[in-house]
């Protein structure tokens, strides 16, 4: 019964947010409280709220700090030399441009924010993709893969897992380091192969640029 109530609560949350019937903040507060009351927990609901806030506060603080820190670093232009060097290095060969896109997205995603990753990576690389005629879906694919394989301790998935399992982030992250290394290798290999495929499709050879 409780499992069914939890499932219905999640469905209602997504429905209310996606249909814009409620703002995310209101939905995340009101719907779970209503579900707890319907489940017959009564005044215990307040204890659930306090317990939840207490358990997630440390990791939420770390997440906020990471966003603020890397946001300030980005706004101050400290990443600009790295971005410029990557763009200068990849040249006009898709087999370099696509892995360069993955590297750029990985660096930007250090703050754990997917939105920032796409807002910086895509505008920086899109003109190059457009000029050479590289399939823009590859840009979105590679940026998504790079963001998806990055699960550093302050990123969203790690924080959510820590809060749900009630264990420290370090206990989750440390055993996953080999998995992340394999994921990073996969991203760069896949990016290189996608770049080679685009070189063949565009008829580029010996680093020649598209006309």
RATA-V534402 format. One line per field, one symbol per residue. burial: b if it has 16 or more other ideal C-beta (glycine too) atoms within 10 Angstrom, else e. A space follows every 10 residues. Layout:
burial = ???
This chain:
burial = eeeeeeeebe ebbeebbeee ebeeeebeee bbeebbeeee eeeebeeeee eeeeebeebe ebbeebbeeb eeebeeeebe eebeebbeeb eebbbbbbbb bbbbbbbbbb bbbbebbbeb bbebbeebbe ebebbeebbe bbbebbbebb bebbbeebbe bbbeeeeebe ebbeeeeeee eebbeebbeb bbebbeebbe ebebeeeeee e
